[in-house]
Amino acid sequence: MSNIILLISNSILLGIGLAMDAFSVSIANAIADPEMNPKRKNVIAGTFAGFQFLMPMIGWICVHTIATIFTQFQVLIPWIALILLSYIGGKMLIEGIKEQKSDEPIEKEPLTVKLLMVQGIATAIDALSVGFTISDYNAPEALVSALIIGAVTFVICRIGLHLGRKVGLKLAGRATIVGGIILIGIGIEIFVRGFFGI
């Protein structure tokens, strides 16, 4: 019984820690589109949760099969997150600056499935390392842990989307610029944390 409690509590704490990047991106998405409907919010939170569930499981499988190759790949994780989030954030930033300079309202690029997937990968890729953290678990325990991490991420991202909406409504025309800056900032933060081991 104590093992189950420990597994659940550890997984919740891991979920909270891992969800922080997805939480910040959720805020940025809601700032850029404060009028998004509840279904869209669930899709965004569900996508982040799905990746946060999937990455630890992939990491766990890698540790139990191709550990050496996986260890070498870990060096690339901060670079991948930086490139992906800087790309999305840069696009939002340029779009927001054009909108500020133009008298005509510019049609914003919606958060497409492709962009959402890129965000999901960028914010969850460091969760691959959790494969090492849960490497002592057997397959069912690893699955339960990953499911808890995913569920915690979903809840945290929904909170982020709610907070971002309130900020987005107040920022009005500057929302896209702020959202873009946040995404670039998250990319840099993941890179610095991963590359320098902070």
PyMOL commands that set and color helices and strands:
alter all, ss='L'
color gray80, all
select helices_A, chain A and resi 2-32+38-65+67-101+113-133+139-195
alter helices_A, ss='H'
color red, helices_A
deselect
rebuild
show_as cartoon
